[in-house]
Amino acid sequence: MKKYNIPVEAALEVIGGKWKVVILCHLIEGKKRTSELKKLMPGITQKMLTQQLRELEEDNVILREVYNQVPPKVEYSLTDYGWSLKGILDSLCSWGEQHIEKNHPNKEDVLIQPQSIE
């Protein structure tokens, strides 16, 4: 059994890293196929995306739905447990926006596309 010094370690074990929070923010906006997530996250490799999705699924934060059709169709969505992270994700997004505004007078210089997780 894994032991933690403080509870935030448990949270970071589930959502930590560069990509998991980004994936979750995109899934707040609705179900996504792997290819859609890849387009929304051009900096991620296919291998890393697959790994991050598997880990989030193992932690019961996202649901992987496979449709029995040709070609195969797979969609990802948040579980109820995943939705419990919405407040945290909203706060992170808000803080990130304030950080960009504070450090970059023209936020369009650093934001590739408008972001919203509401």
C-alpha positions as CSV (number, residue, x, y, z in Angstrom):
1,M,0.0,0.0,0.0
2,K,1.3,3.4,-1.0
3,K,1.8,5.9,1.8
4,Y,1.7,9.7,1.4
5,N,3.3,12.4,3.5
6,I,0.4,14.8,2.7
7,P,-2.9,14.3,0.8
8,V,-1.9,16.5,-2.2
9,E,0.6,13.8,-3.1
10,A,-2.3,11.4,-3.7
11,A,-4.0,14.1,-5.9
12,L,-0.9,14.7,-7.9
13,E,-0.4,11.0,-8.4
14,V,-3.7,11.0,-10.3
15,I,-3.6,14.3,-12.2
16,G,0.1,15.3,-12.1
17,G,2.3,15.8,-15.1
18,K,2.2,18.0,-18.1
19,W,-0.8,16.4,-19.9
20,K,-3.4,14.9,-17.6
21,V,-4.9,18.2,-16.5
22,V,-5.0,19.4,-20.1
23,I,-6.8,16.2,-21.2
24,L,-9.3,16.6,-18.3
25,C,-10.0,20.3,-19.3
26,H,-10.8,19.2,-22.8
27,L,-13.1,16.4,-21.6
28,I,-15.0,18.9,-19.4
29,E,-16.2,20.4,-22.7
30,G,-17.5,17.0,-23.8
31,K,-16.7,13.5,-25.1
32,K,-13.7,13.3,-27.3
33,R,-12.1,10.7,-29.6
34,T,-8.4,10.1,-29.4
35,S,-7.9,12.0,-32.7
36,E,-9.8,15.0,-31.4
37,L,-7.6,15.1,-28.3
38,K,-4.5,14.8,-30.4
39,K,-5.6,17.8,-32.5
40,L,-6.3,19.9,-29.4
41,M,-2.9,19.0,-28.0
42,P,-0.4,19.2,-30.9
43,G,2.6,19.0,-28.6
44,I,1.8,15.5,-27.3
45,T,3.0,12.3,-28.9
46,Q,0.5,9.6,-29.7
47,K,2.3,7.3,-27.3
48,M,2.2,9.8,-24.4
49,L,-1.5,10.5,-25.1
50,T,-2.4,6.8,-25.0
51,Q,-0.4,6.4,-21.8
52,Q,-2.0,9.3,-20.1
53,L,-5.5,8.2,-21.1
54,R,-4.8,4.7,-19.8
55,E,-3.6,6.0,-16.5
56,L,-6.6,8.3,-16.1
57,E,-8.9,5.4,-17.0
58,E,-7.1,3.1,-14.4
59,D,-7.8,5.8,-11.7
60,N,-11.5,5.9,-12.7
61,V,-11.3,9.5,-13.7
62,I,-12.2,9.0,-17.3
63,L,-14.4,6.4,-19.1
64,R,-13.3,4.8,-22.4
65,E,-16.3,3.8,-24.5
66,V,-15.7,1.4,-27.4
67,Y,-18.4,1.3,-30.1
68,N,-18.7,-2.0,-32.0
69,Q,-18.5,-0.7,-35.5
70,V,-16.1,-0.6,-38.5
71,P,-13.9,1.3,-38.3
72,P,-13.7,1.1,-34.5
73,K,-14.8,4.1,-32.6
74,V,-13.5,5.0,-29.1
75,E,-14.7,8.0,-27.1
76,Y,-13.4,9.3,-23.8
77,S,-15.5,11.2,-21.2
78,L,-15.3,12.1,-17.5
79,T,-16.7,9.7,-14.9
80,D,-18.7,11.1,-12.0
81,Y,-15.4,10.8,-10.1
82,G,-13.7,12.8,-12.8
83,W,-16.3,15.5,-12.7
84,S,-15.4,15.9,-9.0
85,L,-12.2,17.6,-10.2
86,K,-14.1,20.4,-12.1
87,G,-13.7,22.9,-9.3
88,I,-10.0,22.3,-9.1
89,L,-9.6,22.5,-12.9
90,D,-11.6,25.7,-13.0
91,S,-9.4,27.2,-10.3
92,L,-6.2,26.1,-12.2
93,C,-7.5,27.6,-15.4
94,S,-8.4,30.9,-13.7
95,W,-5.0,31.1,-12.0
96,G,-3.3,30.3,-15.3
97,E,-5.2,33.1,-17.1
98,Q,-4.2,35.6,-14.3
99,H,-0.6,34.4,-14.5
100,I,-0.6,35.0,-18.3
101,E,-2.2,38.4,-18.0
102,K,0.3,39.4,-15.3
103,N,3.4,38.3,-17.2
104,H,2.3,38.9,-20.8
105,P,0.7,42.2,-21.7
106,N,-0.7,40.7,-24.9
107,K,-2.0,37.3,-24.0
108,E,-2.5,36.4,-27.7
109,D,1.3,36.3,-27.9
110,V,1.3,33.2,-25.7
111,L,-2.2,31.6,-26.1
112,I,-2.5,29.6,-29.2
113,Q,-6.3,29.4,-29.0
114,P,-9.0,30.8,-26.7
115,Q,-9.4,28.5,-23.7
116,S,-12.6,27.8,-21.8
117,I,-13.5,25.0,-19.5
118,E,-16.9,26.4,-18.3
